[in-house]
Amino acid sequence: MEVFDFGLNLRHLREANKYTQKEVSSLTGASESAISKIENNYQEPTPNQLIAFCRIYHTDANTLLGLSDRNPIYIDDLPQSKQTMILNIIDTVRNEHNETKTGD
């Protein structure tokens, strides 16, 4: 059985996104000390900090908490035309998939 390490996961996300603890502190409103304590599992994040981490690292709470291995893709920061294009592609793929399933 594998043990999930929230703090280590959070640190990996921060490093993968090339943020310093100081930058994450600024983005979340938490102190640098709090970010360090959270990453070292000495402190749990507040609900607002958890939401901020999800936004900063473009992930959902389930993935951040180790409850899911599926990493969502957020498109909110893209121009509306690009969001529409991506959603149309997703709809097309889903429709083709559903047609294939019903044709079996």
N, CA, C and O atoms as CSV, one atom per row, in Angstrom:
chain,resi,resn,atom,element,x,y,z
A,1,MET,N,N,0.841,-1.183,0.000
A,1,MET,CA,C,0.000,0.000,0.000
A,1,MET,C,C,0.881,1.239,0.000
A,1,MET,O,O,1.815,1.343,0.796
A,2,GLU,N,N,0.591,2.161,-0.874
A,2,GLU,CA,C,1.354,3.390,-0.989
A,2,GLU,C,C,0.732,4.473,-0.113
A,2,GLU,O,O,-0.489,4.620,-0.071
A,3,VAL,N,N,1.562,5.217,0.575
A,3,VAL,CA,C,1.097,6.312,1.422
A,3,VAL,C,C,1.226,7.606,0.637
A,3,VAL,O,O,2.268,7.880,0.041
A,4,PHE,N,N,0.175,8.391,0.640
A,4,PHE,CA,C,0.181,9.661,-0.068
A,4,PHE,C,C,0.766,10.733,0.840
A,4,PHE,O,O,0.393,10.836,2.009
A,5,ASP,N,N,1.667,11.516,0.309
A,5,ASP,CA,C,2.314,12.592,1.050
A,5,ASP,C,C,1.871,13.923,0.448
A,5,ASP,O,O,2.398,14.360,-0.576
A,6,PHE,N,N,0.891,14.564,1.100
A,6,PHE,CA,C,0.325,15.810,0.581
A,6,PHE,C,C,1.393,16.883,0.428
A,6,PHE,O,O,1.483,17.522,-0.620
A,7,GLY,N,N,2.200,17.085,1.462
A,7,GLY,CA,C,3.216,18.129,1.421
A,7,GLY,C,C,4.212,17.927,0.300
A,7,GLY,O,O,4.583,18.878,-0.388
A,8,LEU,N,N,4.644,16.695,0.114
A,8,LEU,CA,C,5.590,16.380,-0.956
A,8,LEU,C,C,4.946,16.616,-2.317
A,8,LEU,O,O,5.584,17.155,-3.222
A,9,ASN,N,N,3.697,16.218,-2.464
A,9,ASN,CA,C,2.972,16.464,-3.708
A,9,ASN,C,C,2.913,17.965,-3.989
A,9,ASN,O,O,3.150,18.399,-5.116
A,10,LEU,N,N,2.601,18.745,-2.972
A,10,LEU,CA,C,2.507,20.189,-3.124
A,10,LEU,C,C,3.872,20.780,-3.508
A,10,LEU,O,O,3.949,21.649,-4.377
A,11,ARG,N,N,4.924,20.317,-2.875
A,11,ARG,CA,C,6.272,20.797,-3.195
A,11,ARG,C,C,6.629,20.450,-4.646
A,11,ARG,O,O,7.193,21.277,-5.363
A,12,HIS,N,N,6.302,19.231,-5.075
A,12,HIS,CA,C,6.599,18.831,-6.457
A,12,HIS,C,C,5.855,19.721,-7.450
A,12,HIS,O,O,6.409,20.122,-8.474
A,13,LEU,N,N,4.593,20.026,-7.135
A,13,LEU,CA,C,3.823,20.910,-8.013
A,13,LEU,C,C,4.448,22.301,-8.068
A,13,LEU,O,O,4.546,22.902,-9.138
A,14,ARG,N,N,4.866,22.807,-6.919
A,14,ARG,CA,C,5.487,24.137,-6.869
A,14,ARG,C,C,6.768,24.143,-7.701
A,14,ARG,O,O,6.981,25.041,-8.515
A,15,GLU,N,N,7.605,23.155,-7.495
A,15,GLU,CA,C,8.873,23.097,-8.222
A,15,GLU,C,C,8.662,22.874,-9.719
A,15,GLU,O,O,9.374,23.452,-10.540
A,16,ALA,N,N,7.691,22.040,-10.072
A,16,ALA,CA,C,7.397,21.793,-11.489
A,16,ALA,C,C,6.922,23.061,-12.186
A,16,ALA,O,O,7.155,23.250,-13.379
A,17,ASN,N,N,6.252,23.928,-11.429
A,17,ASN,CA,C,5.761,25.194,-11.976
A,17,ASN,C,C,6.766,26.331,-11.787
A,17,ASN,O,O,6.481,27.486,-12.104
A,18,LYS,N,N,7.951,25.985,-11.266
A,18,LYS,CA,C,9.055,26.930,-11.095
A,18,LYS,C,C,8.686,28.128,-10.214
A,18,LYS,O,O,9.070,29.265,-10.489
A,19,TYR,N,N,7.930,27.841,-9.149
A,19,TYR,CA,C,7.606,28.867,-8.156
A,19,TYR,C,C,8.509,28.703,-6.945
A,19,TYR,O,O,8.907,27.590,-6.600
A,20,THR,N,N,8.826,29.811,-6.308
A,20,THR,CA,C,9.491,29.770,-5.008
A,20,THR,C,C,8.404,29.760,-3.936
A,20,THR,O,O,7.246,30.069,-4.219
A,21,GLN,N,N,8.773,29.409,-2.721
A,21,GLN,CA,C,7.802,29.479,-1.628
A,21,GLN,C,C,7.334,30.917,-1.433
A,21,GLN,O,O,6.178,31.152,-1.083
A,22,LYS,N,N,8.224,31.875,-1.656
A,22,LYS,CA,C,7.858,33.286,-1.520
A,22,LYS,C,C,6.782,33.667,-2.540
A,22,LYS,O,O,5.839,34.386,-2.208
A,23,GLU,N,N,6.921,33.185,-3.785
A,23,GLU,CA,C,5.925,33.481,-4.812
A,23,GLU,C,C,4.582,32.840,-4.477
A,23,GLU,O,O,3.534,33.465,-4.639
A,24,VAL,N,N,4.616,31.594,-4.010
A,24,VAL,CA,C,3.375,30.912,-3.631
A,24,VAL,C,C,2.737,31.632,-2.447
A,24,VAL,O,O,1.514,31.759,-2.375
A,25,SER,N,N,3.559,32.096,-1.534
A,25,SER,CA,C,3.076,32.861,-0.392
A,25,SER,C,C,2.309,34.089,-0.869
A,25,SER,O,O,1.221,34.387,-0.376
A,26,SER,N,N,2.877,34.779,-1.814
A,26,SER,CA,C,2.241,35.982,-2.356
A,26,SER,C,C,0.924,35.657,-3.062
A,26,SER,O,O,-0.055,36.395,-2.943
A,27,LEU,N,N,0.914,34.551,-3.794
A,27,LEU,CA,C,-0.283,34.171,-4.550
A,27,LEU,C,C,-1.411,33.648,-3.660
A,27,LEU,O,O,-2.586,33.783,-4.002
A,28,THR,N,N,-1.058,33.055,-2.523
A,28,THR,CA,C,-2.076,32.463,-1.641
A,28,THR,C,C,-2.465,33.366,-0.479
A,28,THR,O,O,-3.522,33.190,0.127
A,29,GLY,N,N,-1.605,34.335,-0.171
A,29,GLY,CA,C,-1.857,35.177,0.994
A,29,GLY,C,C,-1.371,34.539,2.286
A,29,GLY,O,O,-1.562,35.100,3.365
A,30,ALA,N,N,-0.749,33.379,2.187
A,30,ALA,CA,C,-0.190,32.698,3.363
A,30,ALA,C,C,1.258,33.147,3.531
A,30,ALA,O,O,1.893,33.583,2.571
A,31,SER,N,N,1.763,33.043,4.718
A,31,SER,CA,C,3.158,33.408,4.951
A,31,SER,C,C,4.083,32.355,4.347
A,31,SER,O,O,3.676,31.218,4.108
A,32,GLU,N,N,5.331,32.750,4.104
A,32,GLU,CA,C,6.311,31.779,3.620
A,32,GLU,C,C,6.467,30.644,4.617
A,32,GLU,O,O,6.630,29.484,4.237
A,33,SER,N,N,6.415,30.990,5.892
A,33,SER,CA,C,6.519,29.982,6.953
A,33,SER,C,C,5.379,28.975,6.851
A,33,SER,O,O,5.589,27.772,7.006
A,34,ALA,N,N,4.169,29.472,6.588
A,34,ALA,CA,C,3.013,28.575,6.460
A,34,ALA,C,C,3.175,27.651,5.256
A,34,ALA,O,O,2.864,26.463,5.342
A,35,ILE,N,N,3.663,28.190,4.129
A,35,ILE,CA,C,3.875,27.360,2.936
A,35,ILE,C,C,4.878,26.257,3.257
A,35,ILE,O,O,4.672,25.100,2.891
A,36,SER,N,N,5.958,26.612,3.937
A,36,SER,CA,C,6.966,25.629,4.322
A,36,SER,C,C,6.371,24.563,5.234
A,36,SER,O,O,6.620,23.372,5.046
A,37,LYS,N,N,5.585,24.990,6.221
A,37,LYS,CA,C,4.974,24.031,7.149
A,37,LYS,C,C,4.004,23.102,6.425
A,37,LYS,O,O,3.945,21.910,6.728
A,38,ILE,N,N,3.246,23.635,5.474
A,38,ILE,CA,C,2.299,22.811,4.716
A,38,ILE,C,C,3.073,21.794,3.871
A,38,ILE,O,O,2.715,20.617,3.821
A,39,GLU,N,N,4.136,22.260,3.209
A,39,GLU,CA,C,4.921,21.350,2.364
A,39,GLU,C,C,5.649,20.279,3.180
A,39,GLU,O,O,5.984,19.216,2.657
A,40,ASN,N,N,5.890,20.559,4.449
A,40,ASN,CA,C,6.570,19.585,5.314
A,40,ASN,C,C,5.598,18.837,6.225
A,40,ASN,O,O,6.011,18.143,7.154
A,41,ASN,N,N,4.304,18.987,5.947
A,41,ASN,CA,C,3.238,18.289,6.675
A,41,ASN,C,C,3.185,18.625,8.169
A,41,ASN,O,O,2.775,17.797,8.983
A,42,TYR,N,N,3.602,19.841,8.519
A,42,TYR,CA,C,3.483,20.300,9.900
A,42,TYR,C,C,2.210,21.113,10.104
A,42,TYR,O,O,1.814,21.389,11.237
A,43,GLN,N,N,1.581,21.489,9.010
A,43,GLN,CA,C,0.372,22.306,9.064
A,43,GLN,C,C,-0.517,21.919,7.894
A,43,GLN,O,O,-0.028,21.648,6.797
A,44,GLU,N,N,-1.812,21.896,8.127
A,44,GLU,CA,C,-2.758,21.630,7.048
A,44,GLU,C,C,-3.192,22.946,6.427
A,44,GLU,O,O,-3.306,23.954,7.124
A,45,PRO,N,N,-3.435,22.946,5.116
A,45,PRO,CA,C,-3.889,24.186,4.490
A,45,PRO,C,C,-5.331,24.489,4.884
A,45,PRO,O,O,-6.120,23.582,5.150
A,46,THR,N,N,-5.656,25.764,4.915
A,46,THR,CA,C,-7.046,26.166,5.132
A,46,THR,C,C,-7.817,25.876,3.847
A,46,THR,O,O,-7.208,25.682,2.795
A,47,PRO,N,N,-9.128,25.845,3.915
A,47,PRO,CA,C,-9.897,25.650,2.683
A,47,PRO,C,C,-9.562,26.699,1.610
A,47,PRO,O,O,-9.461,26.366,0.429
A,48,ASN,N,N,-9.392,27.952,2.016
A,48,ASN,CA,C,-9.058,28.995,1.036
A,48,ASN,C,C,-7.674,28.769,0.431
A,48,ASN,O,O,-7.471,29.020,-0.757
A,49,GLN,N,N,-6.728,28.300,1.231
A,49,GLN,CA,C,-5.402,28.000,0.705
A,49,GLN,C,C,-5.469,26.826,-0.270
A,49,GLN,O,O,-4.799,26.838,-1.303
A,50,LEU,N,N,-6.262,25.828,0.049
A,50,LEU,CA,C,-6.432,24.676,-0.835
A,50,LEU,C,C,-6.981,25.118,-2.188
A,50,LEU,O,O,-6.512,24.668,-3.233
A,51,ILE,N,N,-7.966,25.991,-2.161
A,51,ILE,CA,C,-8.532,26.533,-3.406
A,51,ILE,C,C,-7.465,27.291,-4.178
A,51,ILE,O,O,-7.351,27.148,-5.395
A,52,ALA,N,N,-6.687,28.094,-3.469
A,52,ALA,CA,C,-5.618,28.860,-4.127
A,52,ALA,C,C,-4.590,27.925,-4.759
A,52,ALA,O,O,-4.138,28.170,-5.877
A,53,PHE,N,N,-4.219,26.858,-4.056
A,53,PHE,CA,C,-3.268,25.890,-4.619
A,53,PHE,C,C,-3.829,25.273,-5.899
A,53,PHE,O,O,-3.105,25.116,-6.882
A,54,CYS,N,N,-5.097,24.929,-5.889
A,54,CYS,CA,C,-5.725,24.351,-7.084
A,54,CYS,C,C,-5.633,25.314,-8.260
A,54,CYS,O,O,-5.325,24.905,-9.380
A,55,ARG,N,N,-5.899,26.587,-8.009
A,55,ARG,CA,C,-5.843,27.581,-9.087
A,55,ARG,C,C,-4.412,27.808,-9.570
A,55,ARG,O,O,-4.158,27.872,-10.772
A,56,ILE,N,N,-3.490,27.930,-8.632
A,56,ILE,CA,C,-2.089,28.184,-8.986
A,56,ILE,C,C,-1.530,27.045,-9.828
A,56,ILE,O,O,-0.845,27.281,-10.823
A,57,TYR,N,N,-1.821,25.810,-9.427
A,57,TYR,CA,C,-1.233,24.644,-10.078
A,57,TYR,C,C,-2.141,24.026,-11.134
A,57,TYR,O,O,-1.834,22.962,-11.672
A,58,HIS,N,N,-3.259,24.687,-11.432
A,58,HIS,CA,C,-4.196,24.236,-12.473
A,58,HIS,C,C,-4.593,22.776,-12.274
A,58,HIS,O,O,-4.470,21.955,-13.182
A,59,THR,N,N,-5.063,22.476,-11.090
A,59,THR,CA,C,-5.501,21.119,-10.786
A,59,THR,C,C,-6.758,21.194,-9.925
A,59,THR,O,O,-7.167,22.282,-9.522
A,60,ASP,N,N,-7.364,20.065,-9.645
A,60,ASP,CA,C,-8.538,20.067,-8.777
A,60,ASP,C,C,-8.156,19.525,-7.400
A,60,ASP,O,O,-7.076,18.963,-7.219
A,61,ALA,N,N,-9.051,19.701,-6.444
A,61,ALA,CA,C,-8.765,19.312,-5.059
A,61,ALA,C,C,-8.548,17.804,-4.944
A,61,ALA,O,O,-7.693,17.371,-4.171
A,62,ASN,N,N,-9.297,16.999,-5.688
A,62,ASN,CA,C,-9.122,15.547,-5.608
A,62,ASN,C,C,-7.707,15.150,-6.006
A,62,ASN,O,O,-7.087,14.319,-5.343
A,63,THR,N,N,-7.199,15.730,-7.066
A,63,THR,CA,C,-5.844,15.422,-7.500
A,63,THR,C,C,-4.837,15.938,-6.480
A,63,THR,O,O,-3.887,15.238,-6.132
A,64,LEU,N,N,-5.043,17.151,-6.008
A,64,LEU,CA,C,-4.135,17.751,-5.033
A,64,LEU,C,C,-4.079,16.934,-3.747
A,64,LEU,O,O,-3.023,16.819,-3.125
A,65,LEU,N,N,-5.209,16.371,-3.353
A,65,LEU,CA,C,-5.286,15.594,-2.118
A,65,LEU,C,C,-4.958,14.115,-2.313
A,65,LEU,O,O,-4.990,13.339,-1.359
A,66,GLY,N,N,-4.644,13.728,-3.539
A,66,GLY,CA,C,-4.280,12.337,-3.802
A,66,GLY,C,C,-5.463,11.406,-3.927
A,66,GLY,O,O,-5.320,10.193,-3.768
A,67,LEU,N,N,-6.630,11.956,-4.210
A,67,LEU,CA,C,-7.832,11.139,-4.331
A,67,LEU,C,C,-8.122,10.722,-5.767
A,67,LEU,O,O,-9.024,9.923,-6.019
A,68,SER,N,N,-7.362,11.261,-6.697
A,68,SER,CA,C,-7.585,10.964,-8.103
A,68,SER,C,C,-6.252,11.025,-8.825
A,68,SER,O,O,-5.388,11.834,-8.485
A,69,ASP,N,N,-6.088,10.171,-9.818
A,69,ASP,CA,C,-4.875,10.247,-10.620
A,69,ASP,C,C,-5.144,10.910,-11.960
A,69,ASP,O,O,-4.275,10.948,-12.831
A,70,ARG,N,N,-6.347,11.429,-12.120
A,70,ARG,CA,C,-6.697,12.144,-13.345
A,70,ARG,C,C,-6.427,13.624,-13.134
A,70,ARG,O,O,-6.903,14.217,-12.166
A,71,ASN,N,N,-5.674,14.210,-14.029
A,71,ASN,CA,C,-5.332,15.618,-13.910
A,71,ASN,C,C,-6.194,16.420,-14.885
A,71,ASN,O,O,-6.038,16.282,-16.098
A,72,PRO,N,N,-7.093,17.251,-14.375
A,72,PRO,CA,C,-7.965,18.020,-15.260
A,72,PRO,C,C,-7.197,19.112,-15.989
A,72,PRO,O,O,-6.108,19.513,-15.580
A,73,ILE,N,N,-7.785,19.573,-17.064
A,73,ILE,CA,C,-7.211,20.680,-17.823
A,73,ILE,C,C,-8.145,21.869,-17.661
A,73,ILE,O,O,-9.331,21.786,-17.978
A,74,TYR,N,N,-7.604,22.971,-17.167
A,74,TYR,CA,C,-8.383,24.187,-16.996
A,74,TYR,C,C,-8.098,25.135,-18.149
A,74,TYR,O,O,-6.948,25.347,-18.534
A,75,ILE,N,N,-9.169,25.699,-18.692
A,75,ILE,CA,C,-9.018,26.577,-19.850
A,75,ILE,C,C,-9.514,27.985,-19.561
A,75,ILE,O,O,-9.592,28.812,-20.470
A,76,ASP,N,N,-9.848,28.266,-18.315
A,76,ASP,CA,C,-10.410,29.563,-17.949
A,76,ASP,C,C,-9.498,30.739,-18.293
A,76,ASP,O,O,-9.983,31.844,-18.537
A,77,ASP,N,N,-8.193,30.516,-18.316
A,77,ASP,CA,C,-7.275,31.617,-18.574
A,77,ASP,C,C,-7.019,31.839,-20.066
A,77,ASP,O,O,-6.237,32.714,-20.437
A,78,LEU,N,N,-7.672,31.051,-20.917
A,78,LEU,CA,C,-7.531,31.217,-22.359
A,78,LEU,C,C,-8.586,32.178,-22.891
A,78,LEU,O,O,-9.629,32.362,-22.263
A,79,PRO,N,N,-8.323,32.796,-24.045
A,79,PRO,CA,C,-9.349,33.647,-24.664
A,79,PRO,C,C,-10.609,32.824,-24.960
A,79,PRO,O,O,-10.534,31.616,-25.186
A,80,GLN,N,N,-11.740,33.481,-24.955
A,80,GLN,CA,C,-13.027,32.806,-25.158
A,80,GLN,C,C,-13.047,32.007,-26.456
A,80,GLN,O,O,-13.608,30.912,-26.494
A,81,SER,N,N,-12.446,32.537,-27.523
A,81,SER,CA,C,-12.449,31.819,-28.808
A,81,SER,C,C,-11.707,30.487,-28.692
A,81,SER,O,O,-12.124,29.493,-29.286
A,82,LYS,N,N,-10.613,30.460,-27.933
A,82,LYS,CA,C,-9.851,29.223,-27.742
A,82,LYS,C,C,-10.621,28.249,-26.848
A,82,LYS,O,O,-10.595,27.039,-27.073
A,83,GLN,N,N,-11.303,28.784,-25.836
A,83,GLN,CA,C,-12.120,27.924,-24.976
A,83,GLN,C,C,-13.209,27.248,-25.800
A,83,GLN,O,O,-13.449,26.048,-25.664
A,84,THR,N,N,-13.862,28.024,-26.651
A,84,THR,CA,C,-14.923,27.479,-27.502
A,84,THR,C,C,-14.374,26.411,-28.438
A,84,THR,O,O,-15.008,25.376,-28.640
A,85,MET,N,N,-13.203,26.655,-29.006
A,85,MET,CA,C,-12.579,25.684,-29.905
A,85,MET,C,C,-12.307,24.371,-29.174
A,85,MET,O,O,-12.606,23.296,-29.696
A,86,ILE,N,N,-11.748,24.452,-27.986
A,86,ILE,CA,C,-11.424,23.251,-27.209
A,86,ILE,C,C,-12.699,22.493,-26.839
A,86,ILE,O,O,-12.752,21.269,-26.961
A,87,LEU,N,N,-13.717,23.211,-26.390
A,87,LEU,CA,C,-14.980,22.559,-26.014
A,87,LEU,C,C,-15.640,21.894,-27.219
A,87,LEU,O,O,-16.235,20.824,-27.089
A,88,ASN,N,N,-15.539,22.517,-28.380
A,88,ASN,CA,C,-16.090,21.913,-29.595
A,88,ASN,C,C,-15.350,20.621,-29.958
A,88,ASN,O,O,-15.974,19.645,-30.373
A,89,ILE,N,N,-14.039,20.614,-29.804
A,89,ILE,CA,C,-13.257,19.403,-30.068
A,89,ILE,C,C,-13.665,18.292,-29.111
A,89,ILE,O,O,-13.827,17.143,-29.523
A,90,ILE,N,N,-13.831,18.629,-27.842
A,90,ILE,CA,C,-14.248,17.635,-26.849
A,90,ILE,C,C,-15.610,17.070,-27.197
A,90,ILE,O,O,-15.814,15.858,-27.127
A,91,ASP,N,N,-16.551,17.935,-27.572
A,91,ASP,CA,C,-17.882,17.472,-27.959
A,91,ASP,C,C,-17.818,16.541,-29.168
A,91,ASP,O,O,-18.508,15.522,-29.200
A,92,THR,N,N,-17.002,16.880,-30.157
A,92,THR,CA,C,-16.860,16.055,-31.351
A,92,THR,C,C,-16.321,14.671,-30.996
A,92,THR,O,O,-16.837,13.657,-31.466
A,93,VAL,N,N,-15.279,14.636,-30.165
A,93,VAL,CA,C,-14.690,13.353,-29.764
A,93,VAL,C,C,-15.701,12.528,-28.973
A,93,VAL,O,O,-15.824,11.324,-29.195
A,94,ARG,N,N,-16.423,13.160,-28.058
A,94,ARG,CA,C,-17.433,12.424,-27.274
A,94,ARG,C,C,-18.529,11.869,-28.176
A,94,ARG,O,O,-18.945,10.720,-28.022
A,95,ASN,N,N,-18.995,12.687,-29.114
A,95,ASN,CA,C,-20.049,12.227,-30.020
A,95,ASN,C,C,-19.570,11.045,-30.854
A,95,ASN,O,O,-20.306,10.076,-31.035
A,96,GLU,N,N,-18.339,11.119,-31.364
A,96,GLU,CA,C,-17.793,10.007,-32.143
A,96,GLU,C,C,-17.666,8.757,-31.281
A,96,GLU,O,O,-17.947,7.648,-31.736
A,97,HIS,N,N,-17.246,8.942,-30.045
A,97,HIS,CA,C,-17.104,7.820,-29.124
A,97,HIS,C,C,-18.466,7.175,-28.846
A,97,HIS,O,O,-18.595,5.951,-28.851
A,98,ASN,N,N,-19.474,8.010,-28.605
A,98,ASN,CA,C,-20.812,7.487,-28.321
A,98,ASN,C,C,-21.412,6.784,-29.538
A,98,ASN,O,O,-22.113,5.783,-29.398
A,99,GLU,N,N,-21.137,7.308,-30.722
A,99,GLU,CA,C,-21.624,6.657,-31.934
A,99,GLU,C,C,-20.968,5.294,-32.134
A,99,GLU,O,O,-21.605,4.337,-32.575
A,100,THR,N,N,-19.677,5.227,-31.798
A,100,THR,CA,C,-18.957,3.958,-31.903
A,100,THR,C,C,-19.514,2.942,-30.913
A,100,THR,O,O,-19.664,1.766,-31.244
A,101,LYS,N,N,-19.823,3.396,-29.691
A,101,LYS,CA,C,-20.356,2.498,-28.662
A,101,LYS,C,C,-21.719,1.953,-29.065
A,101,LYS,O,O,-21.993,0.770,-28.862
A,102,THR,N,N,-22.568,2.786,-29.626
A,102,THR,CA,C,-23.911,2.332,-29.987
A,102,THR,C,C,-23.885,1.485,-31.258
A,102,THR,O,O,-24.812,0.716,-31.514
A,103,GLY,N,N,-22.813,1.627,-32.059
A,103,GLY,CA,C,-22.696,0.853,-33.288
A,103,GLY,C,C,-22.141,-0.541,-33.072
A,103,GLY,O,O,-22.145,-1.355,-33.995
A,104,ASP,N,N,-21.656,-0.838,-31.849
A,104,ASP,CA,C,-21.058,-2.159,-31.562
A,104,ASP,C,C,-22.090,-3.233,-31.446
A,104,ASP,O,O,-21.750,-4.392,-31.208
